[in-house]
Amino acid sequence: MLRTIKRSVVVALCCTAIGAGLAGCESDAMDDWDPLAGTEQTEKKADAAPIDGTQKVKVEGKQVNVSCSGDAAEGKPVVVLLHGAGDGVDKLAALQKTLSGKNRVCSYDRLGSGASDQPDGPQTFASSGKVLTGVLDRVAGESPVVLAGHSLGGLIAARYAPEHKDRVKGLVLMDATPSTMTADIKKAIPESAKGPAAELRAQNLAIFAGQNPEKLAVPDGKVESAGDIPVEVLTHGKPYLAALPTYGPLLEKAWSAGQRDWLALSTSSKLTTAEKSEHYIYVDQPEIAVKAIESVAALAG
């Protein structure tokens, strides 16, 4: 029973928090978020042949695995999907295929994920933002984009958009990692906790400090404004984090509060609860994710 509880909650919270299991954890680092670092000029390749299918492109000296489908339309944004940690473009393939019927849609494996290169060392939101900028340069050129991120991908999108208002014209956050997850875990599971809860606390704090496959440090930060762009926040309706005895309800409460906090991203934001979904809303109730992304893309166009 102990083993079952431990595994279910570790999978739930790790995947919910940043989408990563414990395997492959290699380093730890904690660097401050620098939102302007991702604004460095990179060569925009709008004139390059559009990507059709999956191919690797060179960004920041690394090979990044990118997948694109659907037709571009003048005046319409390119939808870019950002996976949760531990996932990749393969996990998003079904969602991308559905969306590509009406939109130009791309996704990519972040460094340390999927078929992309490994990072040279610890990553920060700043370095991850540089890679995202390079990907957008290649797949969208001067066209506007809508970022749709799941879990950690949602957190990355939400941190990136406020400093890139010139190109990010809409956001969809699919059960995005809250901006204060480290503090939330520390508050919900006290240092005095024992057994599986104590292990879960230590494991997740290590993950957020950079001990994850992407070697990405995930420090807490405040929610910045991206202006009045359309933003839709999707949150899970099945309270599966409550699987942890004693502390589960507190984790669920913190998660729900974190989703509401994301509404401060824009004066034009809304919150939708996927009543039948756990963390993977785009898998459990794909129609809700598709509707939200298509709606934001239409408003951003």
VEXRO-448294 format. One line per 2 residues: number of its first residue (from 1); their letters; for each residue z, x, y of C-alpha. Coordinates in Angstrom, 3 decimals. Layout:
% VEXRO-448294
NUM> A> Z:X:Y  ...
END
This chain:
% VEXRO-448294
1> ML> 0.000:0.000:0.000  0.869:2.823:2.403
3> RT> -2.478:4.486:1.738  -4.317:1.204:2.297
5> IK> -2.558:0.495:5.596  -3.041:4.015:6.846
7> RS> -6.745:4.130:6.099  -7.526:0.692:7.491
9> VV> -5.740:1.346:10.754  -7.042:4.893:11.178
11> VA> -10.575:3.617:10.667  -9.935:0.686:12.989
13> LC> -8.359:2.575:15.873  -10.398:5.759:15.594
15> CT> -13.622:3.815:15.407  -12.503:1.448:18.135
17> AI> -11.184:4.163:20.361  -13.978:6.666:20.052
19> GA> -15.886:5.804:16.927  -14.988:8.961:15.026
21> GL> -13.198:9.627:11.794  -11.187:12.790:11.275
23> AG> -13.728:14.713:9.219  -15.524:17.494:11.034
25> CE> -12.904:17.950:13.744  -13.262:21.491:14.940
27> SD> -11.823:22.256:18.378  -9.631:21.035:21.183
29> AM> -10.178:21.060:24.921  -9.217:18.976:27.934
31> DD> -11.400:19.338:30.988  -11.427:17.150:34.080
33> WD> -14.175:14.605:34.540  -16.691:15.796:37.129
35> PL> -19.027:12.863:37.854  -21.356:14.878:40.050
37> AG> -22.133:17.477:37.407  -24.667:15.173:35.747
39> TE> -26.701:14.984:38.964  -28.160:18.469:38.662
41> QT> -31.909:18.421:38.899  -33.800:18.494:35.625
43> EK> -37.521:18.384:35.153  -38.622:14.775:35.022
45> KA> -41.337:14.257:32.464  -42.674:10.885:33.474
47> DA> -46.201:12.133:32.855  -45.457:13.304:29.324
49> AP> -46.738:11.192:26.455  -44.362:8.273:25.858
51> ID> -42.166:8.666:22.817  -43.110:6.243:20.063
53> GT> -40.688:6.429:17.178  -38.255:9.293:16.749
55> QK> -38.731:12.847:17.938  -36.707:15.752:19.281
57> VK> -36.868:16.741:22.924  -35.394:19.800:24.625
59> VE> -32.541:19.032:26.996  -30.166:21.600:28.459
61> GK> -31.531:24.170:26.000  -30.768:21.964:22.984
63> QV> -32.843:19.791:20.666  -31.860:16.155:21.174
65> NV> -32.986:13.460:18.748  -34.506:10.542:20.652
67> SC> -35.886:7.217:19.432  -38.020:4.864:21.543
69> SG> -39.840:1.608:20.857  -41.314:-1.334:22.708
71> DA> -43.710:-1.425:25.638  -42.889:-0.421:29.179
73> AE> -43.617:-2.994:31.874  -43.973:-2.330:35.580
75> GK> -40.837:-3.274:37.435  -38.743:-3.645:34.294
77> PV> -35.972:-1.185:33.423  -35.871:0.949:30.316
79> VV> -32.948:-0.019:28.093  -31.064:3.005:26.743
81> LL> -28.565:2.487:23.930  -25.544:4.806:23.582
83> HG> -23.871:4.972:20.176  -20.185:5.247:19.419
85> AG> -18.766:8.574:18.234  -19.408:9.199:14.574
87> DG> -22.586:7.081:14.760  -26.157:7.772:15.849
89> VD> -29.582:6.257:16.430  -29.715:5.079:12.817
91> KL> -26.743:2.763:13.387  -28.492:1.262:16.414
93> AA> -31.902:0.928:14.745  -31.732:-2.804:13.987
95> LQ> -30.517:-3.639:17.497  -33.224:-1.461:19.026
97> KT> -35.937:-3.083:16.917  -34.902:-6.572:18.008
99> LS> -34.664:-5.637:21.678  -38.024:-3.836:21.650
101> GK> -39.814:-7.154:21.247  -39.248:-7.797:24.958
103> NR> -38.193:-4.423:26.375  -38.840:-0.707:26.313
105> VC> -35.777:0.571:24.436  -34.604:4.099:23.658
107> SY> -31.563:5.647:22.015  -30.481:9.204:21.314
109> DR> -28.030:11.246:19.278  -25.542:13.061:21.496
111> LG> -24.928:16.728:20.770  -22.839:16.999:17.625
113> SG> -24.116:13.649:16.358  -26.926:12.573:14.078
115> AS> -29.951:14.860:14.082  -29.283:16.511:17.446
117> DQ> -28.118:20.107:17.794  -24.472:21.054:17.726
119> PD> -22.861:21.872:21.071  -22.172:25.538:21.785
121> GP> -18.513:24.774:22.423  -16.180:22.130:23.815
123> QT> -17.860:19.302:25.694  -16.719:17.280:28.699
125> FA> -17.988:14.095:30.308  -19.765:16.380:32.770
127> SS> -21.724:18.251:30.099  -22.409:15.040:28.207
129> GK> -23.671:13.534:31.469  -26.119:16.401:31.925
131> VL> -27.624:15.664:28.519  -27.851:11.951:29.331
133> TG> -29.603:12.786:32.608  -32.103:14.947:30.741
135> VL> -32.778:12.184:28.226  -33.309:9.634:30.996
137> DR> -35.689:12.018:32.764  -37.773:12.189:29.601
139> VA> -37.750:8.566:28.473  -37.693:6.748:31.824
141> GE> -38.962:9.169:34.462  -38.567:7.433:37.822
143> SP> -38.074:3.988:36.264  -34.697:2.236:36.516
145> VV> -32.544:2.023:33.408  -29.997:-0.284:31.844
147> LA> -27.355:1.499:29.785  -25.902:-0.384:26.816
149> GH> -23.112:1.536:25.132  -20.854:0.864:22.177
151> SL> -17.304:2.248:21.948  -17.349:5.845:23.253
153> GG> -20.971:5.290:24.302  -19.758:2.475:26.523
155> LI> -17.132:4.696:28.106  -19.731:7.394:28.775
157> AA> -22.106:4.821:30.320  -19.344:3.390:32.499
159> RY> -18.344:6.828:33.773  -21.964:7.819:34.397
161> AP> -23.256:4.743:36.248  -21.175:4.903:39.462
163> EH> -22.568:8.332:40.353  -26.140:7.442:39.385
165> KD> -26.688:4.185:41.214  -30.205:5.305:42.085
167> RV> -31.348:4.895:38.480  -28.716:2.890:36.541
169> KG> -29.351:-0.722:37.487  -27.321:-2.492:34.815
171> LV> -24.638:-1.977:32.179  -23.641:-3.625:28.921
173> LM> -20.398:-2.373:27.390  -19.970:-3.333:23.749
175> DA> -16.256:-3.033:22.961  -16.193:0.118:25.077
177> TP> -13.309:2.556:24.783  -10.853:1.729:27.596
179> ST> -10.591:4.213:30.447  -6.877:4.789:29.773
181> MT> -6.901:5.000:25.977  -4.719:8.096:25.669
183> AD> -1.996:6.558:27.819  -2.395:3.270:25.974
185> IK> -1.832:4.922:22.592  1.197:6.819:23.849
187> KA> 2.680:3.629:25.264  1.900:1.422:22.270
189> IP> 3.033:3.940:19.625  6.091:5.880:20.829
191> ES> 6.685:9.503:19.961  9.636:8.343:17.850
193> AK> 7.363:6.387:15.497  7.458:7.302:11.812
195> GP> 5.099:7.129:8.846  1.492:5.924:9.199
197> AA> 2.001:4.981:12.850  3.136:8.491:13.727
199> EL> 0.167:9.980:11.911  -2.208:7.577:13.608
201> RA> -0.776:8.485:17.007  -1.116:12.222:16.414
203> QN> -4.611:11.933:14.955  -5.960:9.845:17.813
205> LA> -4.430:12.027:20.503  -6.054:15.029:18.827
207> IF> -9.392:13.235:18.748  -9.181:12.432:22.461
209> AG> -8.266:16.037:23.189  -11.567:17.165:21.689
211> QN> -10.975:17.420:17.955  -13.977:15.310:16.999
213> PE> -17.507:16.036:15.740  -18.922:16.119:19.282
215> KL> -16.118:18.453:20.463  -15.870:16.056:23.386
217> AV> -12.639:15.821:25.369  -11.969:12.243:26.491
219> PD> -9.437:12.297:29.351  -8.205:9.099:30.948
221> GK> -9.601:8.147:34.345  -9.814:5.255:36.759
223> VE> -12.644:2.756:36.796  -15.078:3.570:39.597
225> SA> -17.421:1.076:41.243  -21.138:1.022:40.516
227> GD> -21.733:-1.454:43.326  -23.193:-4.877:42.591
229> IP> -25.304:-4.082:39.526  -25.171:-6.638:36.685
231> VE> -22.490:-5.666:34.159  -21.571:-7.520:30.994
233> VL> -18.483:-6.501:29.046  -18.388:-7.611:25.408
235> TH> -15.068:-7.528:23.580  -14.167:-8.242:19.961
237> GK> -12.518:-11.526:19.048  -10.960:-10.616:15.696
239> PY> -7.657:-8.791:16.360  -8.057:-6.222:13.595
241> LA> -5.963:-3.576:15.368  -2.983:-5.749:14.485
243> AL> -3.238:-4.320:10.942  -0.762:-1.671:12.047
245> PT> 2.755:-3.014:11.443  4.999:-3.220:14.512
247> YG> 2.604:-1.528:16.935  -0.654:-3.368:16.202
249> PL> -0.134:-6.242:18.649  0.578:-3.756:21.437
251> LE> -2.647:-1.900:20.673  -4.598:-5.155:20.764
253> KA> -3.009:-6.080:24.083  -3.856:-2.687:25.579
255> WS> -7.430:-2.930:24.294  -7.911:-6.373:25.838
257> AG> -6.525:-5.166:29.159  -8.893:-2.197:29.040
259> QR> -11.877:-4.490:28.617  -10.830:-6.538:31.642
261> DW> -10.419:-3.344:33.647  -14.110:-2.568:33.123
263> LA> -14.977:-5.624:35.211  -14.106:-3.548:38.286
265> LS> -17.327:-1.604:37.713  -19.268:-4.192:39.699
267> TS> -18.932:-7.218:41.928  -21.408:-8.837:39.528
269> SK> -19.639:-8.463:36.195  -18.646:-10.842:33.411
271> LT> -16.562:-10.688:30.241  -17.738:-12.205:26.960
273> TA> -15.649:-12.417:23.807  -17.460:-12.181:20.469
275> EK> -15.121:-14.497:18.599  -16.333:-13.607:15.089
277> SE> -16.597:-9.857:15.616  -14.483:-6.832:14.990
279> HY> -15.400:-3.571:16.733  -19.103:-3.462:15.832
281> IY> -20.185:-6.505:17.808  -23.865:-5.593:17.586
283> VD> -23.546:-5.642:13.781  -21.174:-8.592:13.337
285> QP> -22.828:-10.829:15.935  -26.056:-9.116:16.994
287> EI> -27.271:-12.219:18.807  -24.467:-11.819:21.357
289> AV> -25.352:-8.189:22.017  -29.066:-8.982:22.287
291> KA> -28.462:-11.873:24.678  -26.249:-9.761:26.915
293> IE> -28.663:-6.815:27.062  -31.716:-8.976:27.667
295> SV> -29.879:-10.905:30.395  -28.755:-7.749:32.207
297> AA> -32.227:-6.210:31.845  -33.796:-9.321:33.385
299> LA> -31.370:-9.251:36.311  -31.923:-5.526:36.809
301> G> -35.685:-5.813:36.778
END
